[in-house]
């Protein structure tokens, strides 16, 4: 089966089928199949495996012809098919696939068949095992193939076909070693890139979850501020209406009118918030509330029996949308707390425009009533969150002389995290 080679290593014409100069092949140009999923749910890669089998069969015939050898017999073709066929399970069982293809390839080489594209099957099996996380199994299989080839080419050739064969040149072994190193390097590169892609996907998914959590928090805070104020006004006016229904019908009618107005406004704002949730990315149909609506807020408080005095220090300047909304909601929540929890029927709101910031001060004279008016107790938490989202600060607590004081400092220039937060505040 083999051409004769002198024991000194000088090459002489050999019979077809011998271990002659090998057509060295590196890894294939296409690597997409090696990067495909290796999960349990992946089906057998029939298309790529059949294409590889055809390439190996045709390429081996060409290699044998170029080396002056006869076409392969049935045993050689069966070994080639077996080396490729085991790759059908490389997605579900990558370790078994790389081990089997290396073992069959070693048997193929030991029987003296021509070198050629059979090494592509080894490359694909090794790539699949490494990128799926079975690095040691791929290294051991590839190392065993290389060591087995060294034994066959330089020692066991005496007892293997063809008869009278000689050792292979060491230059060939250097080339094979470089080929093995290239396969390992390419596979490791693909493994690293695969891990980077997986990390990037996980980071994007985590960012999406964070954005969803932040949006839920924003929606909860917005709905709380809208409903808490309006329902507090409705609660107070309903109590007034019930108390005056028999004795002073006109005052009861005024209370009912206030209830109707407050409920209508609350429904409008809730609808606006919910519409922004149903159609993300669309522009809001109405502008977000800001300090320009402070007179409406004062009028609503007056309907609940609270007299609000507003003073402004400094020249009023346009505020960024997020800051304007936060300032309005902070004043709204502070006045709502006065209506709920204070026996005072007066409140003072002070706006101070300073260089680079807006200071808010909302206070009443007390005393506290201990009545929560159906409140949730999370209003001041929302005040702090709104200010913190813009890089500002808040404080709230009893005044030394009685009553309650809410203070807030909002920067006009957003802090490092403020741009995203300010954008999210717009319903």
Residue, then its C-alpha position, 0 to 999 in steps of 0.5 A: x500500500x505504501x511507497x518505499x522510504x529509506x531508513x535514513x529518512x531520504x524520500x523515495x517513490x512510494x506506493x499509493x496510500x503511504x504516509x507521504x508529505x502531507x497536505x497541511x490544512x489549517x482551520x476552515x475559513x467558515x467558523x459560524x457553525x463552531x460559534x452556534x449554540x451548544x445547548x441541549x435544545x440545539x438540533x443536529x447540524x445536518x447541513x454543515x456536517x453533510x457539507x463538511x463530509x462532501x468536502x472531505x471526501x472530494x478533497x481527500x481524493x484530490x489530495x491522494x491524486x496530487x500525491x500520486x496515490x490511488x483512490x481510497x478504498x472502502x475502509x478509508x472512506x468509511x473512516x473518513x465518514x466516521x470522522x465527520x459523522x460523529x460531529x452530528x452530536x457536537x452540539x449536545x455532546x461536544x466532548x464525545x464528538x471531539x474525542x471520537x473524531x480525534x480517535x478515528x482520525x488517528x486510526x485513519x493516519x495509522x493505517x497509512x491513508x493520505x493526509x488531507x481535509x480530514x483535519x478539518x473534522x478535527x478542527x470543527x470538533x475542537x472548536x465546538x468543544x472549546x467554545x462550549x466550555x469543554x477546554x480541557x477535553x479538547x486539549x487532551x483530545x488534540x494532544x492525544x492525536x498529536x502524540x499518537x501521530x508522533x508515535x506512528x510516524x517515528x516509532x510504530x511505523x515499523x509494525x503498521x502498514x505499509x510494509x517497509x515504511x520509514x520515519x516521517x521528516x521532523x519538519x513535517x512534525x513542526x508543521x503539524x505542531x504549528x497547525x495544532x497550536x493554530x487550532x487551539x488559538x483560534x478556538x480560544x479566541x472564539x471562546x473569549x469572544x463568545x463570553x464577551x458577547x454573552x456578557x454584553x447580552x447580560x449587561x443589556x438585559x440587566x440595563x433593561x431590567x433596571x430601566x423597567x424598575x425605574x419606570x415602575x418607580x416613576x409611575x408609582x411616584x407620579x400616581x401617588x402624587x396625583x392621587x394623594x393630593x386630589x383625593x385628600x382634597x376630595x376627602x376634606x370637601x366630602x366631610x364639609x359637604x356632609x356636615x353642611x348638607x342639612x344646615x347650609x346647602x349652598x356651602x355643601x354645593x360649593x364643596x361638591x363643586x370642588x370635589x367634581x373639579x378635583x376629581x376631573x383634574x385627577x382623572x385627567x392627570x392619571x389618564x396622561x400618565x397611563x397613556x405614556x405607559x401604553x404608548x412608550x416613545x410617543x410625545x405626551x399630549x399635554x405638557x407635564x405640570x410645572x410651577x406655572x400651574x402653582x396658582x391652580x394648586x393654590x386654588x385647589x388648596x383654598x377649596x379644601x379650606x387652606x389659605x396659601x401664601x406664595x412669595x418669590x425671591x429673585x428673578x424667575x427663570x425658565x427651569x429644565x422640565x425635570x426640575x420644574x415638574x419636581x418643584x411642582x410635585x414637592x409643593x403639591x405633596x407638602x400642601x397635601x400633608x398640610x391638608x391631611x395632618x395639620x390643624x392650621x388653615x394657612x400655609x406659606x410657600x416660598x420660592x427662591x431663585x438663586x445662582x445655580x439653584x431653586x430653593x423651596x420652603x413650605x411651612x404651616x403653623x400646626x398643630x398636627x391633627x394625627x389624621x392621615x386622611x387615608x394617606x399612604x405615608x410615602x409622600x415624603x419619600x417621593x419628595x426625597x427621591x425626586x430631589x435626589x434624582x436631580x442631584x438636590x437635597x430635601x429636609x422635612x420636620x417639625x418647626x421649633x415654634x410649632x407646625x411643619x417645614x419642608x425644604x428642598x434645594x434643586x440645582x438648575x444644572x443637572x448632576x451627573x445622574x440627572x439627565x436620565x432622571x429628568x427625562x424620565x420624570x416627564x410623563 
